[in-house]
Amino acid sequence: MPFQIAAMYAAIFGILFIGFSFYVSAVRAKTGVSTGDGGNIAMVVAMRRHGNMAESTPFALLLMALAEANDLSAMWVHIAGLVLIAGRLIHPFGIGEGGGNFPARIVGQSATYIAMAIAAVSILWSSIS
């Protein structure tokens, strides 16, 4: 069945995304900001952590699913998925009220790009070979 591996990672990210959403809701409750960021730095941080997950993860998962459909080996799909998980879990530590831990932001986003590149290059390779 196609997309079994990518579907598993999509499910994991679905759960992580719900966690990030609850985090934003908790910060909203704590700060009393119901819409936007209200000029509150804690709200800005929560929104960017959530937003970055929402911006980066779906495209990476799409590339992984397409790579899996193009017969990328299960090992490589898993490598891309595990690198993506690591990157998405590290990245939020790079965004903080005091600027965060910028190296974590770089490592997290770089891991996300690596996961995307594994899938994208495999798709291109299968298209030209």
N, CA, C and O atoms as a GROMACS GRO file, in nm:
protein
  516
    1MET      N    1   0.086  -0.119   0.000
    1MET     CA    2   0.000   0.000   0.000
    1MET      C    3   0.089   0.124   0.000
    1MET      O    4   0.178   0.136   0.085
    2PRO      N    5   0.068   0.217  -0.094
    2PRO     CA    6   0.152   0.337  -0.099
    2PRO      C    7   0.128   0.428   0.021
    2PRO      O    8   0.020   0.430   0.080
    3PHE      N    9   0.231   0.501   0.053
    3PHE     CA   10   0.227   0.604   0.158
    3PHE      C   11   0.218   0.550   0.300
    3PHE      O   12   0.189   0.627   0.392
    4GLN      N   13   0.241   0.421   0.322
    4GLN     CA   14   0.233   0.368   0.457
    4GLN      C   15   0.331   0.438   0.551
    4GLN      O   16   0.294   0.476   0.662
    5ILE      N   17   0.454   0.455   0.507
    5ILE     CA   18   0.556   0.516   0.592
    5ILE      C   19   0.528   0.664   0.609
    5ILE      O   20   0.528   0.714   0.721
    6ALA      N   21   0.505   0.734   0.499
    6ALA     CA   22   0.476   0.877   0.507
    6ALA      C   23   0.350   0.902   0.590
    6ALA      O   24   0.342   1.000   0.664
    7ALA      N   25   0.252   0.813   0.576
    7ALA     CA   26   0.129   0.827   0.655
    7ALA      C   27   0.158   0.816   0.804
    7ALA      O   28   0.098   0.887   0.885
    8MET      N   29   0.248   0.727   0.841
    8MET     CA   30   0.285   0.713   0.983
    8MET      C   31   0.347   0.843   1.035
    8MET      O   32   0.314   0.888   1.144
    9TYR      N   33   0.437   0.901   0.956
    9TYR     CA   34   0.499   1.028   0.998
    9TYR      C   35   0.396   1.141   0.999
    9TYR      O   36   0.401   1.228   1.086
   10ALA      N   37   0.304   1.140   0.904
   10ALA     CA   38   0.198   1.241   0.904
   10ALA      C   39   0.115   1.230   1.032
   10ALA      O   40   0.077   1.332   1.090
   11ALA      N   41   0.086   1.108   1.076
   11ALA     CA   42   0.010   1.090   1.199
   11ALA      C   43   0.088   1.142   1.320
   11ALA      O   44   0.032   1.207   1.408
   12ILE      N   45   0.218   1.113   1.324
   12ILE     CA   46   0.302   1.165   1.433
   12ILE      C   47   0.300   1.316   1.434
   12ILE      O   48   0.286   1.378   1.539
   13PHE      N   49   0.312   1.376   1.316
   13PHE     CA   50   0.311   1.522   1.309
   13PHE      C   51   0.172   1.578   1.338
   13PHE      O   52   0.161   1.690   1.387
   14GLY      N   53   0.068   1.503   1.308
   14GLY     CA   54  -0.066   1.546   1.346
   14GLY      C   55  -0.077   1.560   1.497
   14GLY      O   56  -0.134   1.657   1.547
   15ILE      N   57  -0.022   1.464   1.569
   15ILE     CA   58  -0.024   1.469   1.716
   15ILE      C   59   0.063   1.584   1.766
   15ILE      O   60   0.023   1.657   1.857
   16LEU      N   61   0.182   1.600   1.707
   16LEU     CA   62   0.268   1.713   1.746
   16LEU      C   63   0.200   1.846   1.719
   16LEU      O   64   0.209   1.939   1.800
   17PHE      N   65   0.133   1.856   1.605
   17PHE     CA   66   0.065   1.980   1.570
   17PHE      C   67  -0.046   2.013   1.670
   17PHE      O   68  -0.064   2.129   1.707
   18ILE      N   69  -0.118   1.911   1.713
   18ILE     CA   70  -0.220   1.933   1.816
   18ILE      C   71  -0.154   1.984   1.944
   18ILE      O   72  -0.207   2.074   2.010
   19GLY      N   73  -0.039   1.928   1.979
   19GLY     CA   74   0.035   1.975   2.097
   19GLY      C   75   0.074   2.121   2.084
   19GLY      O   76   0.059   2.198   2.179
   20PHE      N   77   0.125   2.159   1.968
   20PHE     CA   78   0.162   2.299   1.946
   20PHE      C   79   0.038   2.389   1.954
   20PHE      O   80   0.044   2.500   2.006
   21SER      N   81  -0.074   2.340   1.902
   21SER     CA   82  -0.199   2.418   1.906
   21SER      C   83  -0.246   2.439   2.050
   21SER      O   84  -0.288   2.548   2.087
   22PHE      N   85  -0.238   2.333   2.132
   22PHE     CA   86  -0.274   2.345   2.273
   22PHE      C   87  -0.181   2.444   2.344
   22PHE      O   88  -0.224   2.520   2.430
   23TYR      N   89  -0.053   2.441   2.306
   23TYR     CA   90   0.044   2.534   2.364
   23TYR      C   91   0.003   2.679   2.335
   23TYR      O   92   0.005   2.764   2.424
   24VAL      N   93  -0.034   2.706   2.211
   24VAL     CA   94  -0.079   2.842   2.175
   24VAL      C   95  -0.205   2.878   2.255
   24VAL      O   96  -0.215   2.989   2.306
   25SER      N   97  -0.297   2.786   2.266
   25SER     CA   98  -0.420   2.811   2.343
   25SER      C   99  -0.389   2.838   2.489
   25SER      O  100  -0.450   2.926   2.550
   26ALA      N  101  -0.294   2.764   2.545
   26ALA     CA  102  -0.256   2.785   2.685
   26ALA      C  103  -0.193   2.923   2.705
   26ALA      O  104  -0.220   2.991   2.804
   27VAL      N  105  -0.109   2.964   2.610
   27VAL     CA  106  -0.048   3.098   2.620
   27VAL      C  107  -0.155   3.204   2.603
   27VAL      O  108  -0.150   3.308   2.670
   28ARG      N  109  -0.251   3.181   2.515
   28ARG     CA  110  -0.362   3.276   2.500
   28ARG      C  111  -0.439   3.291   2.631
   28ARG      O  112  -0.471   3.402   2.673
   29ALA      N  113  -0.467   3.178   2.696
   29ALA     CA  114  -0.540   3.182   2.823
   29ALA      C  115  -0.458   3.256   2.930
   29ALA      O  116  -0.513   3.334   3.007
   30LYS      N  117  -0.329   3.231   2.933
   30LYS     CA  118  -0.241   3.292   3.033
   30LYS      C  119  -0.227   3.442   3.011
   30LYS      O  120  -0.224   3.520   3.107
   31THR      N  121  -0.218   3.484   2.884
   31THR     CA  122  -0.195   3.625   2.853
   31THR      C  123  -0.324   3.705   2.833
   31THR      O  124  -0.322   3.828   2.834
   32GLY      N  125  -0.435   3.634   2.814
   32GLY     CA  126  -0.561   3.703   2.788
   32GLY      C  127  -0.572   3.759   2.648
   32GLY      O  128  -0.658   3.842   2.620
   33VAL      N  129  -0.485   3.714   2.557
   33VAL     CA  130  -0.486   3.761   2.418
   33VAL      C  131  -0.570   3.662   2.337
   33VAL      O  132  -0.531   3.547   2.320
   34SER      N  133  -0.684   3.709   2.288
   34SER     CA  134  -0.772   3.616   2.216
   34SER      C  135  -0.749   3.617   2.065
   34SER      O  136  -0.780   3.518   1.999
   35THR      N  137  -0.697   3.725   2.010
   35THR     CA  138  -0.675   3.735   1.867
   35THR      C  139  -0.540   3.801   1.842
   35THR      O  140  -0.503   3.897   1.909
   36GLY      N  141  -0.467   3.748   1.744
   36GLY     CA  142  -0.337   3.805   1.713
   36GLY      C  143  -0.240   3.784   1.828
   36GLY      O  144  -0.255   3.691   1.907
   37ASP      N  145  -0.139   3.872   1.835
   37ASP     CA  146  -0.040   3.856   1.942
   37ASP      C  147  -0.057   3.959   2.053
   37ASP      O  148   0.006   3.949   2.157
   38GLY      N  149  -0.143   4.059   2.031
   38GLY     CA  150  -0.168   4.159   2.133
   38GLY      C  151  -0.044   4.234   2.179
   38GLY      O  152  -0.045   4.296   2.285
   39GLY      N  153   0.063   4.228   2.101
   39GLY     CA  154   0.187   4.294   2.141
   39GLY      C  155   0.258   4.221   2.254
   39GLY      O  156   0.353   4.274   2.312
   40ASN      N  157   0.215   4.101   2.284
   40ASN     CA  158   0.272   4.023   2.394
   40ASN      C  159   0.379   3.929   2.338
   40ASN      O  160   0.350   3.846   2.252
   41ILE      N  161   0.502   3.942   2.386
   41ILE     CA  162   0.613   3.863   2.332
   41ILE      C  163   0.592   3.712   2.351
   41ILE      O  164   0.630   3.633   2.265
   42ALA      N  165   0.533   3.673   2.464
   42ALA     CA  166   0.506   3.529   2.486
   42ALA      C  167   0.410   3.476   2.379
   42ALA      O  168   0.424   3.363   2.332
   43MET      N  169   0.315   3.559   2.342
   43MET     CA  170   0.219   3.519   2.238
   43MET      C  171   0.288   3.512   2.102
   43MET      O  172   0.260   3.421   2.023
   44VAL      N  173   0.375   3.607   2.074
   44VAL     CA  174   0.450   3.607   1.948
   44VAL      C  175   0.533   3.479   1.937
   44VAL      O  176   0.536   3.414   1.833
   45VAL      N  177   0.600   3.444   2.046
   45VAL     CA  178   0.684   3.324   2.047
   45VAL      C  179   0.598   3.200   2.023
   45VAL      O  180   0.633   3.116   1.939
   46ALA      N  181   0.489   3.188   2.094
   46ALA     CA  182   0.401   3.071   2.077
   46ALA      C  183   0.348   3.062   1.934
   46ALA      O  184   0.346   2.955   1.875
   47MET      N  185   0.307   3.175   1.880
   47MET     CA  186   0.253   3.176   1.744
   47MET      C  187   0.359   3.138   1.641
   47MET      O  188   0.329   3.066   1.546
   48ARG      N  189   0.483   3.188   1.659
   48ARG     CA  190   0.588   3.155   1.562
   48ARG      C  191   0.631   3.009   1.572
   48ARG      O  192   0.662   2.947   1.471
   49ARG      N  193   0.634   2.955   1.694
   49ARG     CA  194   0.666   2.813   1.709
   49ARG      C  195   0.562   2.728   1.636
   49ARG      O  196   0.596   2.636   1.561
   50HIS      N  197   0.438   2.761   1.658
   50HIS     CA  198   0.328   2.690   1.592
   50HIS      C  199   0.330   2.716   1.441
   50HIS      O  200   0.317   2.623   1.361
   51GLY      N  201   0.346   2.840   1.404
   51GLY     CA  202   0.345   2.878   1.263
   51GLY      C  203   0.456   2.813   1.184
   51GLY      O  204   0.434   2.769   1.071
   52ASN      N  205   0.574   2.805   1.243
   52ASN     CA  206   0.684   2.743   1.170
   52ASN      C  207   0.657   2.596   1.146
   52ASN      O  208   0.689   2.543   1.040
   53MET      N  209   0.597   2.530   1.245
   53MET     CA  210   0.559   2.389   1.226
   53MET      C  211   0.458   2.378   1.112
   53MET      O  212   0.469   2.290   1.026
   54ALA      N  213   0.360   2.468   1.111
   54ALA     CA  214   0.256   2.466   1.009
   54ALA      C  215   0.311   2.499   0.870
   54ALA      O  216   0.260   2.449   0.769
   55GLU      N  217   0.414   2.581   0.864
   55GLU     CA  218   0.470   2.622   0.736
   55GLU      C  219   0.562   2.518   0.675
   55GLU      O  220   0.562   2.498   0.554
   56SER      N  221   0.639   2.451   0.757
   56SER     CA  222   0.743   2.362   0.706
   56SER      C  223   0.702   2.217   0.692
   56SER      O  224   0.740   2.150   0.595
   57THR      N  225   0.625   2.168   0.785
   57THR     CA  226   0.598   2.024   0.791
   57THR      C  227   0.514   1.970   0.676
   57THR      O  228   0.549   1.866   0.621
   58PRO      N  229   0.404   2.035   0.636
   58PRO     CA  230   0.320   1.975   0.531
   58PRO      C  231   0.395   1.951   0.400
   58PRO      O  232   0.377   1.847   0.337
   59PHE      N  233   0.479   2.045   0.359
   59PHE     CA  234   0.551   2.028   0.233
   59PHE      C  235   0.652   1.915   0.244
   59PHE      O  236   0.669   1.837   0.150
   60ALA      N  237   0.719   1.905   0.359
   60ALA     CA  238   0.814   1.794   0.379
   60ALA      C  239   0.741   1.660   0.373
   60ALA      O  240   0.791   1.565   0.312
   61LEU      N  241   0.625   1.652   0.436
   61LEU     CA  242   0.547   1.527   0.432
   61LEU      C  243   0.500   1.495   0.292
   61LEU      O  244   0.498   1.378   0.252
   62LEU      N  245   0.460   1.596   0.216
   62LEU     CA  246   0.420   1.574   0.077
   62LEU      C  247   0.536   1.517  -0.003
   62LEU      O  248   0.520   1.421  -0.078
   63LEU      N  249   0.654   1.577   0.012
   63LEU     CA  250   0.771   1.526  -0.059
   63LEU      C  251   0.802   1.382  -0.018
   63LEU      O  252   0.836   1.299  -0.103
   64MET      N  253   0.791   1.353   0.111
   64MET     CA  254   0.816   1.216   0.158
   64MET      C  255   0.716   1.118   0.096
   64MET      O  256   0.755   1.009   0.054
   65ALA      N  257   0.589   1.156   0.090
   65ALA     CA  258   0.487   1.069   0.032
   65ALA      C  259   0.514   1.046  -0.117
   65ALA      O  260   0.501   0.934  -0.166
   66LEU      N  261   0.550   1.152  -0.188
   66LEU     CA  262   0.580   1.137  -0.330
   66LEU      C  263   0.705   1.053  -0.352
   66LEU      O  264   0.711   0.973  -0.446
   67ALA      N  265   0.804   1.070  -0.266
   67ALA     CA  266   0.926   0.989  -0.277
   67ALA      C  267   0.893   0.842  -0.251
   67ALA      O  268   0.943   0.754  -0.321
   68GLU      N  269   0.810   0.817  -0.150
   68GLU     CA  270   0.769   0.680  -0.121
   68GLU      C  271   0.693   0.621  -0.239
   68GLU      O  272   0.714   0.505  -0.274
   69ALA      N  273   0.605   0.698  -0.300
   69ALA     CA  274   0.529   0.652  -0.416
   69ALA      C  275   0.620   0.624  -0.535
   69ALA      O  276   0.588   0.542  -0.621
   70ASN      N  277   0.735   0.694  -0.539
   70ASN     CA  278   0.833   0.673  -0.647
   70ASN      C  279   0.936   0.568  -0.609
   70ASN      O  280   1.044   0.560  -0.669
   71ASP      N  281   0.903   0.487  -0.508
   71ASP     CA  282   0.986   0.372  -0.468
   71ASP      C  283   1.118   0.408  -0.403
   71ASP      O  284   1.215   0.333  -0.415
   72LEU      N  285   1.125   0.522  -0.334
   72LEU     CA  286   1.242   0.546  -0.249
   72LEU      C  287   1.242   0.436  -0.144
   72LEU      O  288   1.136   0.401  -0.091
   73SER      N  289   1.357   0.382  -0.113
   73SER     CA  290   1.362   0.271  -0.018
   73SER      C  291   1.303   0.314   0.116
   73SER      O  292   1.312   0.429   0.158
   74ALA      N  293   1.243   0.216   0.182
   74ALA     CA  294   1.182   0.243   0.312
   74ALA      C  295   1.283   0.302   0.409
   74ALA      O  296   1.249   0.390   0.488
   75MET      N  297   1.407   0.256   0.403
   75MET     CA  298   1.510   0.309   0.491
   75MET      C  299   1.526   0.460   0.473
   75MET      O  300   1.535   0.534   0.571
   76TRP      N  301   1.530   0.505   0.348
   76TRP     CA  302   1.550   0.648   0.321
   76TRP      C  303   1.427   0.730   0.359
   76TRP      O  304   1.440   0.844   0.405
   77VAL      N  305   1.309   0.676   0.340
   77VAL     CA  306   1.188   0.747   0.382
   77VAL      C  307   1.190   0.761   0.534
   77VAL      O  308   1.155   0.867   0.588
   78HIS      N  309   1.230   0.655   0.604
   78HIS     CA  310   1.241   0.662   0.750
   78HIS      C  311   1.350   0.761   0.793
   78HIS      O  312   1.330   0.836   0.889
   79ILE      N  313   1.461   0.761   0.725
   79ILE     CA  314   1.567   0.857   0.758
   79ILE      C  315   1.513   0.999   0.743
   79ILE      O  316   1.532   1.083   0.832
   80ALA      N  317   1.447   1.027   0.632
   80ALA     CA  318   1.389   1.160   0.612
   80ALA      C  319   1.289   1.192   0.723
   80ALA      O  320   1.288   1.303   0.776
   81GLY      N  321   1.205   1.096   0.757
   81GLY     CA  322   1.104   1.117   0.862
   81GLY      C  323   1.166   1.142   0.998
   81GLY      O  324   1.121   1.230   1.071
   82LEU      N  325   1.267   1.065   1.033
   82LEU     CA  326   1.332   1.082   1.163
   82LEU      C  327   1.409   1.214   1.171
   82LEU      O  328   1.409   1.281   1.274
   83VAL      N  329   1.474   1.250   1.062
   83VAL     CA  330   1.544   1.379   1.057
   83VAL      C  331   1.443   1.493   1.069
   83VAL      O  332   1.468   1.592   1.138
   84LEU      N  333   1.329   1.478   1.003
   84LEU     CA  334   1.224   1.580   1.010
   84LEU      C  335   1.171   1.592   1.154
   84LEU      O  336   1.154   1.703   1.204
   85ILE      N  337   1.145   1.480   1.219
   85ILE     CA  338   1.098   1.484   1.358
   85ILE      C  339   1.201   1.554   1.445
   85ILE      O  340   1.166   1.642   1.524
   86ALA      N  341   1.328   1.516   1.431
   86ALA     CA  342   1.432   1.579   1.512
   86ALA      C  343   1.436   1.730   1.489
   86ALA      O  344   1.442   1.809   1.584
   87GLY      N  345   1.431   1.768   1.363
   87GLY     CA  346   1.436   1.910   1.330
   87GLY      C  347   1.319   1.988   1.386
   87GLY      O  348   1.336   2.098   1.439
   88ARG      N  349   1.201   1.932   1.373
   88ARG     CA  350   1.081   2.002   1.421
   88ARG      C  351   1.074   2.006   1.574
   88ARG      O  352   1.011   2.097   1.629
   89LEU      N  353   1.136   1.911   1.642
   89LEU     CA  354   1.138   1.914   1.788
   89LEU      C  355   1.247   2.008   1.841
   89LEU      O  356   1.231   2.068   1.948
   90ILE      N  357   1.357   2.022   1.768
   90ILE     CA  358   1.466   2.109   1.809
   90ILE      C  359   1.434   2.255   1.780
   90ILE      O  360   1.462   2.343   1.861
   91HIS      N  361   1.376   2.282   1.664
   91HIS     CA  362   1.354   2.419   1.617
   91HIS      C  363   1.284   2.512   1.717
   91HIS      O  364   1.329   2.626   1.732
   92PRO      N  365   1.177   2.471   1.786
   92PRO     CA  366   1.109   2.565   1.877
   92PRO      C  367   1.198   2.622   1.987
   92PRO      O  368   1.172   2.731   2.036
   93PHE      N  369   1.303   2.549   2.025
   93PHE     CA  370   1.394   2.600   2.127
   93PHE      C  371   1.477   2.717   2.075
   93PHE      O  372   1.538   2.790   2.152
   94GLY      N  373   1.478   2.733   1.944
   94GLY     CA  374   1.550   2.844   1.883
   94GLY      C  375   1.469   2.972   1.878
   94GLY      O  376   1.520   3.077   1.841
   95ILE      N  377   1.342   2.963   1.917
   95ILE     CA  378   1.254   3.080   1.917
   95ILE      C  379   1.211   3.102   2.061
   95ILE      O  380   1.138   3.021   2.118
   96GLY      N  381   1.257   3.212   2.119
   96GLY     CA  382   1.222   3.240   2.258
   96GLY      C  383   1.209   3.388   2.284
   96GLY      O  384   1.242   3.470   2.200
   97GLU      N  385   1.159   3.420   2.402
   97GLU     CA  386   1.136   3.560   2.438
   97GLU      C  387   1.264   3.641   2.437
   97GLU      O  388   1.262   3.759   2.400
   98GLY      N  389   1.374   3.581   2.478
   98GLY     CA  390   1.502   3.652   2.477
   98GLY      C  391   1.580   3.626   2.350
   98GLY      O  392   1.702   3.646   2.348
   99GLY      N  393   1.514   3.583   2.246
   99GLY     CA  394   1.580   3.550   2.121
   99GLY      C  395   1.595   3.401   2.103
   99GLY      O  396   1.624   3.353   1.993
  100GLY      N  397   1.576   3.327   2.210
  100GLY     CA  398   1.586   3.182   2.200
  100GLY      C  399   1.729   3.135   2.189
  100GLY      O  400   1.823   3.212   2.209
  101ASN      N  401   1.744   3.011   2.159
  101ASN     CA  402   1.875   2.948   2.139
  101ASN      C  403   1.896   2.941   1.989
  101ASN      O  404   1.858   2.842   1.925
  102PHE      N  405   1.956   3.044   1.932
  102PHE     CA  406   1.963   3.055   1.787
  102PHE      C  407   2.026   2.932   1.720
  102PHE      O  408   1.979   2.893   1.613
  103PRO      N  409   2.130   2.869   1.778
  103PRO     CA  410   2.181   2.747   1.716
  103PRO      C  411   2.074   2.638   1.702
  103PRO      O  412   2.075   2.563   1.605
  104ALA      N  413   1.983   2.629   1.799
  104ALA     CA  414   1.875   2.530   1.789
  104ALA      C  415   1.785   2.561   1.670
  104ALA      O  416   1.736   2.471   1.602
  105ARG      N  417   1.764   2.688   1.645
  105ARG     CA  418   1.682   2.728   1.531
  105ARG      C  419   1.750   2.687   1.400
  105ARG      O  420   1.686   2.636   1.308
  106ILE      N  421   1.880   2.709   1.393
  106ILE     CA  422   1.956   2.674   1.273
  106ILE      C  423   1.958   2.522   1.253
  106ILE      O  424   1.934   2.474   1.143
  107VAL      N  425   1.987   2.448   1.360
  107VAL     CA  426   1.992   2.302   1.351
  107VAL      C  427   1.854   2.246   1.314
  107VAL      O  428   1.842   2.160   1.228
  108GLY      N  429   1.751   2.297   1.381
  108GLY     CA  430   1.616   2.248   1.355
  108GLY      C  431   1.571   2.273   1.212
  108GLY      O  432   1.516   2.184   1.147
  109GLN      N  433   1.594   2.394   1.163
  109GLN     CA  434   1.552   2.424   1.026
  109GLN      C  435   1.639   2.352   0.925
  109GLN      O  436   1.590   2.308   0.821
  110SER      N  437   1.768   2.338   0.955
  110SER     CA  438   1.857   2.265   0.865
  110SER      C  439   1.813   2.119   0.853
  110SER      O  440   1.814   2.062   0.744
  111ALA      N  441   1.775   2.058   0.966
  111ALA     CA  442   1.727   1.920   0.962
  111ALA      C  443   1.602   1.909   0.876
  111ALA      O  444   1.585   1.812   0.802
  112THR      N  445   1.516   2.007   0.886
  112THR     CA  446   1.394   2.008   0.804
  112THR      C  447   1.431   2.015   0.656
  112THR      O  448   1.374   1.943   0.574
  113TYR      N  449   1.526   2.101   0.622
  113TYR     CA  450   1.569   2.112   0.483
  113TYR      C  451   1.635   1.982   0.435
  113TYR      O  452   1.617   1.942   0.320
  114ILE      N  453   1.711   1.918   0.522
  114ILE     CA  454   1.776   1.791   0.485
  114ILE      C  455   1.670   1.685   0.455
  114ILE      O  456   1.680   1.612   0.356
  115ALA      N  457   1.568   1.677   0.540
  115ALA     CA  458   1.459   1.580   0.516
  115ALA      C  459   1.391   1.608   0.382
  115ALA      O  460   1.363   1.516   0.305
  116MET      N  461   1.365   1.736   0.354
  116MET     CA  462   1.304   1.773   0.226
  116MET      C  463   1.396   1.736   0.110
  116MET      O  464   1.351   1.686   0.007
  117ALA      N  465   1.526   1.763   0.127
  117ALA     CA  466   1.621   1.737   0.018
  117ALA      C  467   1.632   1.587  -0.011
  117ALA      O  468   1.640   1.548  -0.128
  118ILE      N  469   1.632   1.504   0.092
  118ILE     CA  470   1.636   1.358   0.070
  118ILE      C  471   1.522   1.317  -0.021
  118ILE      O  472   1.541   1.245  -0.119
  119ALA      N  473   1.402   1.364   0.012
  119ALA     CA  474   1.284   1.327  -0.066
  119ALA      C  475   1.287   1.391  -0.205
  119ALA      O  476   1.261   1.323  -0.305
  120ALA      N  477   1.319   1.518  -0.212
  120ALA     CA  478   1.317   1.589  -0.340
  120ALA      C  479   1.420   1.533  -0.437
  120ALA      O  480   1.390   1.513  -0.555
  121VAL      N  481   1.540   1.509  -0.389
  121VAL     CA  482   1.645   1.456  -0.476
  121VAL      C  483   1.608   1.316  -0.526
  121VAL      O  484   1.632   1.282  -0.641
  122SER      N  485   1.548   1.235  -0.438
  122SER     CA  486   1.508   1.101  -0.481
  122SER      C  487   1.400   1.107  -0.588
  122SER      O  488   1.399   1.026  -0.681
  123ILE      N  489   1.308   1.203  -0.576
  123ILE     CA  490   1.204   1.219  -0.677
  123ILE      C  491   1.266   1.261  -0.811
  123ILE      O  492   1.233   1.206  -0.916
  124LEU      N  493   1.356   1.358  -0.805
  124LEU     CA  494   1.423   1.402  -0.928
  124LEU      C  495   1.504   1.288  -0.989
  124LEU      O  496   1.502   1.267  -1.110
  125TRP      N  497   1.576   1.215  -0.904
  125TRP     CA  498   1.658   1.102  -0.953
  125TRP      C  499   1.572   0.998  -1.025
  125TRP      O  500   1.606   0.949  -1.132
  126SER      N  501   1.458   0.965  -0.962
  126SER     CA  502   1.372   0.864  -1.024
  126SER      C  503   1.308   0.916  -1.153
  126SER      O  504   1.271   0.838  -1.241
  127SER      N  505   1.295   1.048  -1.164
  127SER     CA  506   1.235   1.106  -1.284
  127SER      C  507   1.331   1.105  -1.403
  127SER      O  508   1.288   1.097  -1.518
  128ILE      N  509   1.462   1.113  -1.375
  128ILE     CA  510   1.558   1.120  -1.486
  128ILE      C  511   1.627   0.988  -1.513
  128ILE      O  512   1.696   0.973  -1.614
  129SER      N  513   1.610   0.891  -1.424
  129SER     CA  514   1.680   0.763  -1.446
  129SER      C  515   1.590   0.658  -1.507
  129SER      O  516   1.634   0.546  -1.532
   0.00000   0.00000   0.00000
